[in-house]
Amino acid sequence: MSLFLMRHGDASFNASTDEERTLSETGIRQVNAMGCWLSTQAERFDLVCVSPYLRAQQTWQKLNQSINHQGTVHILDELRPNASADDTADLISAMIELHQSRHTLVVSHMPLLGYLCSELLPGTEPKLFATAAIAKIDKKHDGMMLKMQLPKPSPD
């Protein structure tokens, strides 16, 4: 099982609320680059979960141009920036089991993603995610998390 945790691309601060922030031109380029990388990592994604915030939704829409996901996309309040990492880890794990997902993609925010890595990789410090960065966590059948990769978006 592979779990891909992605932070949204770079976003503009030109919005009345945090929820309404949109991707910047830099963010769009970052997401396009990461979409190319992501398309080489899995034939298809069995489960996709995305934050309800606009910049995360836009990140997903751009990514999907590269990976062409045809299934359901789950919009989860538990993926907001300051959600409980413990609760979110439990929810994602339960959804992976329910959907028998081999390849799962989550698009969310900092600081949640950093803390979520700590929940999923016991004994590790929270990770810092650059905008549009993806952590790939591979899991064995015994429930042990094995490794984490943080590909870097291509430079502007």
Secondary structure, 3 states (H helix, E strand, C coil): CEEEEEECCCECCCCCCHHHCCECHHHHHHHHHHHHHHCCCCCCCCEEEECCCHHHHHHHHHHHHHHCCCCCEEECHHHCCCCCHHHHHHHHHHHHHHHCCCEEEEEECCCHHHHHHHHHCCCCCCCCCCCCCEEEEEECCCCCEEEEECCCCCCC
